[in-house]
Amino acid sequence: KFGAIAGCMVTEGTIKRHNPIRVLRDNVVIYEGELESLRRFKDDVNEVRNGMECGIGVKNYNDVRVGDMIEVFEIIEIQRTIA
């Protein structure tokens, strides 16, 4: 049903299903996109917290290798104010 699933450990922060991601290999960004699936054991979940393991399916990308780092980030718009 899905392509490659990466087994991951969350080392910092929280992974949220609808946030954008980037895949890094040797600290170089090799892919930017979004999650296709986020699972804890057999359950589909919306977020995974720091220190927990999960399975991540990356949409339109199947070349995840051992040692790759997956960064999940959030884009926040901050309105300018006149000081």
mmCIF file of the N, C-alpha and C atoms, coordinates in Angstrom:
data_MODEL
# 
_entry.id   MODEL 
# 
loop_
_atom_site.group_PDB 
_atom_site.id 
_atom_site.type_symbol 
_atom_site.label_atom_id 
_atom_site.label_alt_id 
_atom_site.label_comp_id 
_atom_site.label_asym_id 
_atom_site.label_entity_id 
_atom_site.label_seq_id 
_atom_site.pdbx_PDB_ins_code 
_atom_site.Cartn_x 
_atom_site.Cartn_y 
_atom_site.Cartn_z 
_atom_site.occupancy 
_atom_site.B_iso_or_equiv 
_atom_site.pdbx_formal_charge 
_atom_site.auth_seq_id 
_atom_site.auth_comp_id 
_atom_site.auth_asym_id 
_atom_site.auth_atom_id 
_atom_site.pdbx_PDB_model_num 
ATOM 1   N N  . LYS A 1 1  ? 0.820  -1.194 0.000  1.00 0.00 ? 1  LYS A N  1 
ATOM 2   C CA . LYS A 1 1  ? 0.000  0.000  0.000  1.00 0.00 ? 1  LYS A CA 1 
ATOM 3   C C  . LYS A 1 1  ? 0.861  1.253  0.000  1.00 0.00 ? 1  LYS A C  1 
ATOM 4   N N  . PHE A 1 2  ? 1.902  1.300  0.855  1.00 0.00 ? 2  PHE A N  1 
ATOM 5   C CA . PHE A 1 2  ? 2.804  2.445  0.895  1.00 0.00 ? 2  PHE A CA 1 
ATOM 6   C C  . PHE A 1 2  ? 4.136  2.050  0.273  1.00 0.00 ? 2  PHE A C  1 
ATOM 7   N N  . GLY A 1 3  ? 4.981  3.059  -0.003 1.00 0.00 ? 3  GLY A N  1 
ATOM 8   C CA . GLY A 1 3  ? 6.339  2.784  -0.462 1.00 0.00 ? 3  GLY A CA 1 
ATOM 9   C C  . GLY A 1 3  ? 7.183  2.388  0.743  1.00 0.00 ? 3  GLY A C  1 
ATOM 10  N N  . ALA A 1 4  ? 8.406  2.880  0.780  1.00 0.00 ? 4  ALA A N  1 
ATOM 11  C CA . ALA A 1 4  ? 9.315  2.573  1.877  1.00 0.00 ? 4  ALA A CA 1 
ATOM 12  C C  . ALA A 1 4  ? 8.861  3.288  3.149  1.00 0.00 ? 4  ALA A C  1 
ATOM 13  N N  . ILE A 1 5  ? 8.936  2.575  4.272  1.00 0.00 ? 5  ILE A N  1 
ATOM 14  C CA . ILE A 1 5  ? 8.616  3.151  5.579  1.00 0.00 ? 5  ILE A CA 1 
ATOM 15  C C  . ILE A 1 5  ? 9.920  3.238  6.365  1.00 0.00 ? 5  ILE A C  1 
ATOM 16  N N  . ALA A 1 6  ? 10.210 4.429  6.898  1.00 0.00 ? 6  ALA A N  1 
ATOM 17  C CA . ALA A 1 6  ? 11.428 4.631  7.683  1.00 0.00 ? 6  ALA A CA 1 
ATOM 18  C C  . ALA A 1 6  ? 11.099 4.459  9.160  1.00 0.00 ? 6  ALA A C  1 
ATOM 19  N N  . GLY A 1 7  ? 11.833 3.568  9.829  1.00 0.00 ? 7  GLY A N  1 
ATOM 20  C CA . GLY A 1 7  ? 11.702 3.430  11.280 1.00 0.00 ? 7  GLY A CA 1 
ATOM 21  C C  . GLY A 1 7  ? 12.519 4.535  11.928 1.00 0.00 ? 7  GLY A C  1 
ATOM 22  N N  . CYS A 1 8  ? 11.888 5.344  12.780 1.00 0.00 ? 8  CYS A N  1 
ATOM 23  C CA . CYS A 1 8  ? 12.532 6.547  13.307 1.00 0.00 ? 8  CYS A CA 1 
ATOM 24  C C  . CYS A 1 8  ? 12.394 6.657  14.814 1.00 0.00 ? 8  CYS A C  1 
ATOM 25  N N  . MET A 1 9  ? 13.335 7.386  15.422 1.00 0.00 ? 9  MET A N  1 
ATOM 26  C CA . MET A 1 9  ? 13.254 7.781  16.826 1.00 0.00 ? 9  MET A CA 1 
ATOM 27  C C  . MET A 1 9  ? 13.190 9.300  16.850 1.00 0.00 ? 9  MET A C  1 
ATOM 28  N N  . VAL A 1 10 ? 12.202 9.862  17.536 1.00 0.00 ? 10 VAL A N  1 
ATOM 29  C CA . VAL A 1 10 ? 12.073 11.317 17.644 1.00 0.00 ? 10 VAL A CA 1 
ATOM 30  C C  . VAL A 1 10 ? 13.082 11.789 18.688 1.00 0.00 ? 10 VAL A C  1 
ATOM 31  N N  . THR A 1 11 ? 14.054 12.601 18.261 1.00 0.00 ? 11 THR A N  1 
ATOM 32  C CA . THR A 1 11 ? 15.119 13.036 19.169 1.00 0.00 ? 11 THR A CA 1 
ATOM 33  C C  . THR A 1 11 ? 14.883 14.424 19.739 1.00 0.00 ? 11 THR A C  1 
ATOM 34  N N  . GLU A 1 12 ? 14.003 15.190 19.104 1.00 0.00 ? 12 GLU A N  1 
ATOM 35  C CA . GLU A 1 12 ? 13.755 16.551 19.580 1.00 0.00 ? 12 GLU A CA 1 
ATOM 36  C C  . GLU A 1 12 ? 12.390 17.023 19.097 1.00 0.00 ? 12 GLU A C  1 
ATOM 37  N N  . GLY A 1 13 ? 11.579 17.579 19.986 1.00 0.00 ? 13 GLY A N  1 
ATOM 38  C CA . GLY A 1 13 ? 10.296 18.155 19.589 1.00 0.00 ? 13 GLY A CA 1 
ATOM 39  C C  . GLY A 1 13 ? 9.222  17.111 19.344 1.00 0.00 ? 13 GLY A C  1 
ATOM 40  N N  . THR A 1 14 ? 8.271  17.458 18.500 1.00 0.00 ? 14 THR A N  1 
ATOM 41  C CA . THR A 1 14 ? 7.116  16.618 18.194 1.00 0.00 ? 14 THR A CA 1 
ATOM 42  C C  . THR A 1 14 ? 6.913  16.568 16.681 1.00 0.00 ? 14 THR A C  1 
ATOM 43  N N  . ILE A 1 15 ? 6.644  15.366 16.156 1.00 0.00 ? 15 ILE A N  1 
ATOM 44  C CA . ILE A 1 15 ? 6.321  15.222 14.733 1.00 0.00 ? 15 ILE A CA 1 
ATOM 45  C C  . ILE A 1 15 ? 4.812  15.333 14.598 1.00 0.00 ? 15 ILE A C  1 
ATOM 46  N N  . LYS A 1 16 ? 4.359  16.251 13.758 1.00 0.00 ? 16 LYS A N  1 
ATOM 47  C CA . LYS A 1 16 ? 2.931  16.374 13.470 1.00 0.00 ? 16 LYS A CA 1 
ATOM 48  C C  . LYS A 1 16 ? 2.704  15.998 12.014 1.00 0.00 ? 16 LYS A C  1 
ATOM 49  N N  . ARG A 1 17 ? 1.671  15.221 11.774 1.00 0.00 ? 17 ARG A N  1 
ATOM 50  C CA . ARG A 1 17 ? 1.415  14.623 10.466 1.00 0.00 ? 17 ARG A CA 1 
ATOM 51  C C  . ARG A 1 17 ? 1.355  15.623 9.313  1.00 0.00 ? 17 ARG A C  1 
ATOM 52  N N  . HIS A 1 18 ? 0.793  16.803 9.514  1.00 0.00 ? 18 HIS A N  1 
ATOM 53  C CA . HIS A 1 18 ? 0.563  17.706 8.383  1.00 0.00 ? 18 HIS A CA 1 
ATOM 54  C C  . HIS A 1 18 ? 1.654  18.749 8.201  1.00 0.00 ? 18 HIS A C  1 
ATOM 55  N N  . ASN A 1 19 ? 2.769  18.633 8.940  1.00 0.00 ? 19 ASN A N  1 
ATOM 56  C CA . ASN A 1 19 ? 3.875  19.580 8.775  1.00 0.00 ? 19 ASN A CA 1 
ATOM 57  C C  . ASN A 1 19 ? 4.784  19.148 7.628  1.00 0.00 ? 19 ASN A C  1 
ATOM 58  N N  . PRO A 1 20 ? 5.436  20.101 6.946  1.00 0.00 ? 20 PRO A N  1 
ATOM 59  C CA . PRO A 1 20 ? 6.381  19.745 5.877  1.00 0.00 ? 20 PRO A CA 1 
ATOM 60  C C  . PRO A 1 20 ? 7.638  19.082 6.455  1.00 0.00 ? 20 PRO A C  1 
ATOM 61  N N  . ILE A 1 21 ? 8.339  18.332 5.612  1.00 0.00 ? 21 ILE A N  1 
ATOM 62  C CA . ILE A 1 21 ? 9.560  17.637 6.053  1.00 0.00 ? 21 ILE A CA 1 
ATOM 63  C C  . ILE A 1 21 ? 10.687 17.867 5.060  1.00 0.00 ? 21 ILE A C  1 
ATOM 64  N N  . ARG A 1 22 ? 11.902 17.577 5.530  1.00 0.00 ? 22 ARG A N  1 
ATOM 65  C CA . ARG A 1 22 ? 13.048 17.479 4.626  1.00 0.00 ? 22 ARG A CA 1 
ATOM 66  C C  . ARG A 1 22 ? 13.887 16.285 5.073  1.00 0.00 ? 22 ARG A C  1 
ATOM 67  N N  . VAL A 1 23 ? 14.451 15.586 4.084  1.00 0.00 ? 23 VAL A N  1 
ATOM 68  C CA . VAL A 1 23 ? 15.316 14.438 4.346  1.00 0.00 ? 23 VAL A CA 1 
ATOM 69  C C  . VAL A 1 23 ? 16.750 14.888 4.121  1.00 0.00 ? 23 VAL A C  1 
ATOM 70  N N  . LEU A 1 24 ? 17.612 14.653 5.115  1.00 0.00 ? 24 LEU A N  1 
ATOM 71  C CA . LEU A 1 24 ? 19.020 15.042 5.025  1.00 0.00 ? 24 LEU A CA 1 
ATOM 72  C C  . LEU A 1 24 ? 19.902 13.801 5.023  1.00 0.00 ? 24 LEU A C  1 
ATOM 73  N N  . ARG A 1 25 ? 20.881 13.805 4.141  1.00 0.00 ? 25 ARG A N  1 
ATOM 74  C CA . ARG A 1 25 ? 21.895 12.749 4.100  1.00 0.00 ? 25 ARG A CA 1 
ATOM 75  C C  . ARG A 1 25 ? 23.241 13.448 4.178  1.00 0.00 ? 25 ARG A C  1 
ATOM 76  N N  . ASP A 1 26 ? 24.039 13.114 5.173  1.00 0.00 ? 26 ASP A N  1 
ATOM 77  C CA . ASP A 1 26 ? 25.331 13.777 5.420  1.00 0.00 ? 26 ASP A CA 1 
ATOM 78  C C  . ASP A 1 26 ? 25.140 15.293 5.527  1.00 0.00 ? 26 ASP A C  1 
ATOM 79  N N  . ASN A 1 27 ? 24.094 15.715 6.248  1.00 0.00 ? 27 ASN A N  1 
ATOM 80  C CA . ASN A 1 27 ? 23.769 17.132 6.480  1.00 0.00 ? 27 ASN A CA 1 
ATOM 81  C C  . ASN A 1 27 ? 23.464 17.919 5.205  1.00 0.00 ? 27 ASN A C  1 
ATOM 82  N N  . VAL A 1 28 ? 23.112 17.235 4.115  1.00 0.00 ? 28 VAL A N  1 
ATOM 83  C CA . VAL A 1 28 ? 22.721 17.892 2.867  1.00 0.00 ? 28 VAL A CA 1 
ATOM 84  C C  . VAL A 1 28 ? 21.259 17.529 2.593  1.00 0.00 ? 28 VAL A C  1 
ATOM 85  N N  . VAL A 1 29 ? 20.434 18.534 2.312  1.00 0.00 ? 29 VAL A N  1 
ATOM 86  C CA . VAL A 1 29 ? 19.015 18.282 2.020  1.00 0.00 ? 29 VAL A CA 1 
ATOM 87  C C  . VAL A 1 29 ? 18.909 17.572 0.670  1.00 0.00 ? 29 VAL A C  1 
ATOM 88  N N  . ILE A 1 30 ? 18.307 16.373 0.671  1.00 0.00 ? 30 ILE A N  1 
ATOM 89  C CA . ILE A 1 30 ? 18.155 15.625 -0.578 1.00 0.00 ? 30 ILE A CA 1 
ATOM 90  C C  . ILE A 1 30 ? 16.693 15.530 -1.014 1.00 0.00 ? 30 ILE A C  1 
ATOM 91  N N  . TYR A 1 31 ? 15.767 15.906 -0.123 1.00 0.00 ? 31 TYR A N  1 
ATOM 92  C CA . TYR A 1 31 ? 14.347 15.867 -0.482 1.00 0.00 ? 31 TYR A CA 1 
ATOM 93  C C  . TYR A 1 31 ? 13.564 16.795 0.440  1.00 0.00 ? 31 TYR A C  1 
ATOM 94  N N  . GLU A 1 32 ? 12.604 17.525 -0.116 1.00 0.00 ? 32 GLU A N  1 
ATOM 95  C CA . GLU A 1 32 ? 11.653 18.297 0.683  1.00 0.00 ? 32 GLU A CA 1 
ATOM 96  C C  . GLU A 1 32 ? 10.261 17.926 0.224  1.00 0.00 ? 32 GLU A C  1 
ATOM 97  N N  . GLY A 1 33 ? 9.360  17.706 1.168  1.00 0.00 ? 33 GLY A N  1 
ATOM 98  C CA . GLY A 1 33 ? 8.002  17.319 0.799  1.00 0.00 ? 33 GLY A CA 1 
ATOM 99  C C  . GLY A 1 33 ? 7.125  17.165 2.013  1.00 0.00 ? 33 GLY A C  1 
ATOM 100 N N  . GLU A 1 34 ? 6.314  16.088 2.006  1.00 0.00 ? 34 GLU A N  1 
ATOM 101 C CA . GLU A 1 34 ? 5.398  15.886 3.115  1.00 0.00 ? 34 GLU A CA 1 
ATOM 102 C C  . GLU A 1 34 ? 5.298  14.411 3.472  1.00 0.00 ? 34 GLU A C  1 
ATOM 103 N N  . LEU A 1 35 ? 4.714  14.151 4.644  1.00 0.00 ? 35 LEU A N  1 
ATOM 104 C CA . LEU A 1 35 ? 4.532  12.784 5.113  1.00 0.00 ? 35 LEU A CA 1 
ATOM 105 C C  . LEU A 1 35 ? 3.356  12.130 4.401  1.00 0.00 ? 35 LEU A C  1 
ATOM 106 N N  . GLU A 1 36 ? 3.514  10.847 4.095  1.00 0.00 ? 36 GLU A N  1 
ATOM 107 C CA . GLU A 1 36 ? 2.392  10.087 3.553  1.00 0.00 ? 36 GLU A CA 1 
ATOM 108 C C  . GLU A 1 36 ? 1.699  9.340  4.688  1.00 0.00 ? 36 GLU A C  1 
ATOM 109 N N  . SER A 1 37 ? 2.502  8.847  5.645  1.00 0.00 ? 37 SER A N  1 
ATOM 110 C CA . SER A 1 37 ? 1.925  8.145  6.790  1.00 0.00 ? 37 SER A CA 1 
ATOM 111 C C  . SER A 1 37 ? 2.791  8.373  8.022  1.00 0.00 ? 37 SER A C  1 
ATOM 112 N N  . LEU A 1 38 ? 2.148  8.338  9.181  1.00 0.00 ? 38 LEU A N  1 
ATOM 113 C CA . LEU A 1 38 ? 2.828  8.452  10.472 1.00 0.00 ? 38 LEU A CA 1 
ATOM 114 C C  . LEU A 1 38 ? 2.182  7.432  11.390 1.00 0.00 ? 38 LEU A C  1 
ATOM 115 N N  . ARG A 1 39 ? 2.978  6.467  11.861 1.00 0.00 ? 39 ARG A N  1 
ATOM 116 C CA . ARG A 1 39 ? 2.422  5.367  12.657 1.00 0.00 ? 39 ARG A CA 1 
ATOM 117 C C  . ARG A 1 39 ? 3.227  5.109  13.915 1.00 0.00 ? 39 ARG A C  1 
ATOM 118 N N  . ARG A 1 40 ? 2.504  4.702  14.957 1.00 0.00 ? 40 ARG A N  1 
ATOM 119 C CA . ARG A 1 40 ? 3.097  4.152  16.173 1.00 0.00 ? 40 ARG A CA 1 
ATOM 120 C C  . ARG A 1 40 ? 2.616  2.714  16.228 1.00 0.00 ? 40 ARG A C  1 
ATOM 121 N N  . PHE A 1 41 ? 3.541  1.767  16.125 1.00 0.00 ? 41 PHE A N  1 
ATOM 122 C CA . PHE A 1 41 ? 3.195  0.353  16.011 1.00 0.00 ? 41 PHE A CA 1 
ATOM 123 C C  . PHE A 1 41 ? 2.244  0.185  14.821 1.00 0.00 ? 41 PHE A C  1 
ATOM 124 N N  . LYS A 1 42 ? 1.051  -0.303 14.993 1.00 0.00 ? 42 LYS A N  1 
ATOM 125 C CA . LYS A 1 42 ? 0.136  -0.497 13.857 1.00 0.00 ? 42 LYS A CA 1 
ATOM 126 C C  . LYS A 1 42 ? -0.878 0.637  13.719 1.00 0.00 ? 42 LYS A C  1 
ATOM 127 N N  . ASP A 1 43 ? -0.823 1.622  14.622 1.00 0.00 ? 43 ASP A N  1 
ATOM 128 C CA . ASP A 1 43 ? -1.844 2.677  14.650 1.00 0.00 ? 43 ASP A CA 1 
ATOM 129 C C  . ASP A 1 43 ? -1.412 3.906  13.869 1.00 0.00 ? 43 ASP A C  1 
ATOM 130 N N  . ASP A 1 44 ? -2.320 4.435  13.033 1.00 0.00 ? 44 ASP A N  1 
ATOM 131 C CA . ASP A 1 44 ? -2.117 5.742  12.398 1.00 0.00 ? 44 ASP A CA 1 
ATOM 132 C C  . ASP A 1 44 ? -2.294 6.802  13.473 1.00 0.00 ? 44 ASP A C  1 
ATOM 133 N N  . VAL A 1 45 ? -1.344 7.729  13.589 1.00 0.00 ? 45 VAL A N  1 
ATOM 134 C CA . VAL A 1 45 ? -1.428 8.775  14.612 1.00 0.00 ? 45 VAL A CA 1 
ATOM 135 C C  . VAL A 1 45 ? -1.226 10.146 13.967 1.00 0.00 ? 45 VAL A C  1 
ATOM 136 N N  . ASN A 1 46 ? -1.625 11.201 14.682 1.00 0.00 ? 46 ASN A N  1 
ATOM 137 C CA . ASN A 1 46 ? -1.458 12.562 14.177 1.00 0.00 ? 46 ASN A CA 1 
ATOM 138 C C  . ASN A 1 46 ? -0.184 13.217 14.670 1.00 0.00 ? 46 ASN A C  1 
ATOM 139 N N  . GLU A 1 47 ? 0.369  12.732 15.814 1.00 0.00 ? 47 GLU A N  1 
ATOM 140 C CA . GLU A 1 47 ? 1.632  13.277 16.292 1.00 0.00 ? 47 GLU A CA 1 
ATOM 141 C C  . GLU A 1 47 ? 2.381  12.247 17.111 1.00 0.00 ? 47 GLU A C  1 
ATOM 142 N N  . VAL A 1 48 ? 3.717  12.395 17.124 1.00 0.00 ? 48 VAL A N  1 
ATOM 143 C CA . VAL A 1 48 ? 4.594  11.533 17.912 1.00 0.00 ? 48 VAL A CA 1 
ATOM 144 C C  . VAL A 1 48 ? 5.538  12.446 18.678 1.00 0.00 ? 48 VAL A C  1 
ATOM 145 N N  . ARG A 1 49 ? 5.679  12.192 19.981 1.00 0.00 ? 49 ARG A N  1 
ATOM 146 C CA . ARG A 1 49 ? 6.459  13.086 20.840 1.00 0.00 ? 49 ARG A CA 1 
ATOM 147 C C  . ARG A 1 49 ? 7.909  12.635 20.996 1.00 0.00 ? 49 ARG A C  1 
ATOM 148 N N  . ASN A 1 50 ? 8.706  13.541 21.551 1.00 0.00 ? 50 ASN A N  1 
ATOM 149 C CA . ASN A 1 50 ? 10.128 13.329 21.816 1.00 0.00 ? 50 ASN A CA 1 
ATOM 150 C C  . ASN A 1 50 ? 10.369 12.010 22.567 1.00 0.00 ? 50 ASN A C  1 
ATOM 151 N N  . GLY A 1 51 ? 11.364 11.229 22.120 1.00 0.00 ? 51 GLY A N  1 
ATOM 152 C CA . GLY A 1 51 ? 11.745 9.992  22.787 1.00 0.00 ? 51 GLY A CA 1 
ATOM 153 C C  . GLY A 1 51 ? 10.970 8.765  22.340 1.00 0.00 ? 51 GLY A C  1 
ATOM 154 N N  . MET A 1 52 ? 10.011 8.922  21.442 1.00 0.00 ? 52 MET A N  1 
ATOM 155 C CA . MET A 1 52 ? 9.202  7.789  20.985 1.00 0.00 ? 52 MET A CA 1 
ATOM 156 C C  . MET A 1 52 ? 9.653  7.334  19.597 1.00 0.00 ? 52 MET A C  1 
ATOM 157 N N  . GLU A 1 53 ? 9.387  6.061  19.310 1.00 0.00 ? 53 GLU A N  1 
ATOM 158 C CA . GLU A 1 53 ? 9.690  5.518  17.987 1.00 0.00 ? 53 GLU A CA 1 
ATOM 159 C C  . GLU A 1 53 ? 8.435  5.577  17.120 1.00 0.00 ? 53 GLU A C  1 
ATOM 160 N N  . CYS A 1 54 ? 8.650  5.668  15.806 1.00 0.00 ? 54 CYS A N  1 
ATOM 161 C CA . CYS A 1 54 ? 7.507  5.711  14.887 1.00 0.00 ? 54 CYS A CA 1 
ATOM 162 C C  . CYS A 1 54 ? 7.951  5.232  13.511 1.00 0.00 ? 54 CYS A C  1 
ATOM 163 N N  . GLY A 1 55 ? 6.973  5.000  12.663 1.00 0.00 ? 55 GLY A N  1 
ATOM 164 C CA . GLY A 1 55 ? 7.230  4.674  11.266 1.00 0.00 ? 55 GLY A CA 1 
ATOM 165 C C  . GLY A 1 55 ? 6.754  5.824  10.404 1.00 0.00 ? 55 GLY A C  1 
ATOM 166 N N  . ILE A 1 56 ? 7.618  6.274  9.498  1.00 0.00 ? 56 ILE A N  1 
ATOM 167 C CA . ILE A 1 56 ? 7.293  7.416  8.646  1.00 0.00 ? 56 ILE A CA 1 
ATOM 168 C C  . ILE A 1 56 ? 7.330  6.985  7.187  1.00 0.00 ? 56 ILE A C  1 
ATOM 169 N N  . GLY A 1 57 ? 6.242  7.255  6.484  1.00 0.00 ? 57 GLY A N  1 
ATOM 170 C CA . GLY A 1 57 ? 6.199  7.068  5.036  1.00 0.00 ? 57 GLY A CA 1 
ATOM 171 C C  . GLY A 1 57 ? 6.318  8.433  4.391  1.00 0.00 ? 57 GLY A C  1 
ATOM 172 N N  . VAL A 1 58 ? 7.288  8.606  3.497  1.00 0.00 ? 58 VAL A N  1 
ATOM 173 C CA . VAL A 1 58 ? 7.521  9.902  2.856  1.00 0.00 ? 58 VAL A CA 1 
ATOM 174 C C  . VAL A 1 58 ? 6.851  9.893  1.487  1.00 0.00 ? 58 VAL A C  1 
ATOM 175 N N  . LYS A 1 59 ? 6.002  10.882 1.223  1.00 0.00 ? 59 LYS A N  1 
ATOM 176 C CA . LYS A 1 59 ? 5.239  10.948 -0.030 1.00 0.00 ? 59 LYS A CA 1 
ATOM 177 C C  . LYS A 1 59 ? 6.171  11.179 -1.224 1.00 0.00 ? 59 LYS A C  1 
ATOM 178 N N  . ASN A 1 60 ? 6.033  10.348 -2.257 1.00 0.00 ? 60 ASN A N  1 
ATOM 179 C CA . ASN A 1 60 ? 6.792  10.451 -3.520 1.00 0.00 ? 60 ASN A CA 1 
ATOM 180 C C  . ASN A 1 60 ? 8.300  10.323 -3.346 1.00 0.00 ? 60 ASN A C  1 
ATOM 181 N N  . TYR A 1 61 ? 8.752  9.587  -2.325 1.00 0.00 ? 61 TYR A N  1 
ATOM 182 C CA . TYR A 1 61 ? 10.191 9.397  -2.115 1.00 0.00 ? 61 TYR A CA 1 
ATOM 183 C C  . TYR A 1 61 ? 10.406 8.048  -1.453 1.00 0.00 ? 61 TYR A C  1 
ATOM 184 N N  . ASN A 1 62 ? 11.237 7.190  -2.064 1.00 0.00 ? 62 ASN A N  1 
ATOM 185 C CA . ASN A 1 62 ? 11.444 5.843  -1.533 1.00 0.00 ? 62 ASN A CA 1 
ATOM 186 C C  . ASN A 1 62 ? 12.891 5.527  -1.193 1.00 0.00 ? 62 ASN A C  1 
ATOM 187 N N  . ASP A 1 63 ? 13.792 6.505  -1.302 1.00 0.00 ? 63 ASP A N  1 
ATOM 188 C CA . ASP A 1 63 ? 15.217 6.224  -1.114 1.00 0.00 ? 63 ASP A CA 1 
ATOM 189 C C  . ASP A 1 63 ? 15.716 6.607  0.282  1.00 0.00 ? 63 ASP A C  1 
ATOM 190 N N  . VAL A 1 64 ? 14.919 6.349  1.314  1.00 0.00 ? 64 VAL A N  1 
ATOM 191 C CA . VAL A 1 64 ? 15.360 6.631  2.682  1.00 0.00 ? 64 VAL A CA 1 
ATOM 192 C C  . VAL A 1 64 ? 16.328 5.531  3.091  1.00 0.00 ? 64 VAL A C  1 
ATOM 193 N N  . ARG A 1 65 ? 17.498 5.924  3.610  1.00 0.00 ? 65 ARG A N  1 
ATOM 194 C CA . ARG A 1 65 ? 18.537 4.967  3.997  1.00 0.00 ? 65 ARG A CA 1 
ATOM 195 C C  . ARG A 1 65 ? 18.862 5.082  5.480  1.00 0.00 ? 65 ARG A C  1 
ATOM 196 N N  . VAL A 1 66 ? 19.528 4.062  6.004  1.00 0.00 ? 66 VAL A N  1 
ATOM 197 C CA . VAL A 1 66 ? 19.988 4.090  7.393  1.00 0.00 ? 66 VAL A CA 1 
ATOM 198 C C  . VAL A 1 66 ? 20.932 5.269  7.566  1.00 0.00 ? 66 VAL A C  1 
ATOM 199 N N  . GLY A 1 67 ? 20.725 6.060  8.609  1.00 0.00 ? 67 GLY A N  1 
ATOM 200 C CA . GLY A 1 67 ? 21.581 7.218  8.860  1.00 0.00 ? 67 GLY A CA 1 
ATOM 201 C C  . GLY A 1 67 ? 21.020 8.525  8.328  1.00 0.00 ? 67 GLY A C  1 
ATOM 202 N N  . ASP A 1 68 ? 19.996 8.462  7.462  1.00 0.00 ? 68 ASP A N  1 
ATOM 203 C CA . ASP A 1 68 ? 19.352 9.696  6.991  1.00 0.00 ? 68 ASP A CA 1 
ATOM 204 C C  . ASP A 1 68 ? 18.627 10.352 8.160  1.00 0.00 ? 68 ASP A C  1 
ATOM 205 N N  . MET A 1 69 ? 18.518 11.663 8.108  1.00 0.00 ? 69 MET A N  1 
ATOM 206 C CA . MET A 1 69 ? 17.806 12.398 9.133  1.00 0.00 ? 69 MET A CA 1 
ATOM 207 C C  . MET A 1 69 ? 16.567 13.010 8.488  1.00 0.00 ? 69 MET A C  1 
ATOM 208 N N  . ILE A 1 70 ? 15.431 12.870 9.143  1.00 0.00 ? 70 ILE A N  1 
ATOM 209 C CA . ILE A 1 70 ? 14.193 13.465 8.649  1.00 0.00 ? 70 ILE A CA 1 
ATOM 210 C C  . ILE A 1 70 ? 13.823 14.601 9.589  1.00 0.00 ? 70 ILE A C  1 
ATOM 211 N N  . GLU A 1 71 ? 13.810 15.823 9.056  1.00 0.00 ? 71 GLU A N  1 
ATOM 212 C CA . GLU A 1 71 ? 13.419 16.996 9.842  1.00 0.00 ? 71 GLU A CA 1 
ATOM 213 C C  . GLU A 1 71 ? 11.973 17.330 9.526  1.00 0.00 ? 71 GLU A C  1 
ATOM 214 N N  . VAL A 1 72 ? 11.182 17.490 10.568 1.00 0.00 ? 72 VAL A N  1 
ATOM 215 C CA . VAL A 1 72 ? 9.800  17.941 10.416 1.00 0.00 ? 72 VAL A CA 1 
ATOM 216 C C  . VAL A 1 72 ? 9.766  19.355 10.963 1.00 0.00 ? 72 VAL A C  1 
ATOM 217 N N  . PHE A 1 73 ? 9.242  20.291 10.173 1.00 0.00 ? 73 PHE A N  1 
ATOM 218 C CA . PHE A 1 73 ? 9.276  21.683 10.617 1.00 0.00 ? 73 PHE A CA 1 
ATOM 219 C C  . PHE A 1 73 ? 7.924  22.340 10.405 1.00 0.00 ? 73 PHE A C  1 
ATOM 220 N N  . GLU A 1 74 ? 7.782  23.517 10.985 1.00 0.00 ? 74 GLU A N  1 
ATOM 221 C CA . GLU A 1 74 ? 6.534  24.263 10.908 1.00 0.00 ? 74 GLU A CA 1 
ATOM 222 C C  . GLU A 1 74 ? 6.838  25.638 10.347 1.00 0.00 ? 74 GLU A C  1 
ATOM 223 N N  . ILE A 1 75 ? 6.022  26.107 9.421  1.00 0.00 ? 75 ILE A N  1 
ATOM 224 C CA . ILE A 1 75 ? 6.193  27.444 8.853  1.00 0.00 ? 75 ILE A CA 1 
ATOM 225 C C  . ILE A 1 75 ? 5.202  28.368 9.552  1.00 0.00 ? 75 ILE A C  1 
ATOM 226 N N  . ILE A 1 76 ? 5.741  29.392 10.205 1.00 0.00 ? 76 ILE A N  1 
ATOM 227 C CA . ILE A 1 76 ? 4.904  30.332 10.953 1.00 0.00 ? 76 ILE A CA 1 
ATOM 228 C C  . ILE A 1 76 ? 5.086  31.723 10.368 1.00 0.00 ? 76 ILE A C  1 
ATOM 229 N N  . GLU A 1 77 ? 3.981  32.359 10.000 1.00 0.00 ? 77 GLU A N  1 
ATOM 230 C CA . GLU A 1 77 ? 4.044  33.736 9.497  1.00 0.00 ? 77 GLU A CA 1 
ATOM 231 C C  . GLU A 1 77 ? 3.906  34.692 10.669 1.00 0.00 ? 77 GLU A C  1 
ATOM 232 N N  . ILE A 1 78 ? 4.838  35.640 10.751 1.00 0.00 ? 78 ILE A N  1 
ATOM 233 C CA . ILE A 1 78 ? 4.798  36.650 11.800 1.00 0.00 ? 78 ILE A CA 1 
ATOM 234 C C  . ILE A 1 78 ? 4.600  37.999 11.132 1.00 0.00 ? 78 ILE A C  1 
ATOM 235 N N  . GLN A 1 79 ? 3.538  38.687 11.501 1.00 0.00 ? 79 GLN A N  1 
ATOM 236 C CA . GLN A 1 79 ? 3.271  39.989 10.896 1.00 0.00 ? 79 GLN A CA 1 
ATOM 237 C C  . GLN A 1 79 ? 4.242  41.022 11.436 1.00 0.00 ? 79 GLN A C  1 
ATOM 238 N N  . ARG A 1 80 ? 4.687  41.886 10.544 1.00 0.00 ? 80 ARG A N  1 
ATOM 239 C CA . ARG A 1 80 ? 5.575  42.969 10.951 1.00 0.00 ? 80 ARG A CA 1 
ATOM 240 C C  . ARG A 1 80 ? 4.794  44.022 11.729 1.00 0.00 ? 80 ARG A C  1 
ATOM 241 N N  . THR A 1 81 ? 5.485  44.621 12.675 1.00 0.00 ? 81 THR A N  1 
ATOM 242 C CA . THR A 1 81 ? 4.870  45.734 13.397 1.00 0.00 ? 81 THR A CA 1 
ATOM 243 C C  . THR A 1 81 ? 5.774  46.941 13.280 1.00 0.00 ? 81 THR A C  1 
ATOM 244 N N  . ILE A 1 82 ? 5.183  48.104 13.281 1.00 0.00 ? 82 ILE A N  1 
ATOM 245 C CA . ILE A 1 82 ? 5.965  49.340 13.211 1.00 0.00 ? 82 ILE A CA 1 
ATOM 246 C C  . ILE A 1 82 ? 6.302  49.748 14.635 1.00 0.00 ? 82 ILE A C  1 
ATOM 247 N N  . ALA A 1 83 ? 7.602  49.883 14.889 1.00 0.00 ? 83 ALA A N  1 
ATOM 248 C CA . ALA A 1 83 ? 8.028  50.212 16.255 1.00 0.00 ? 83 ALA A CA 1 
ATOM 249 C C  . ALA A 1 83 ? 8.196  51.706 16.431 1.00 0.00 ? 83 ALA A C  1 
# 
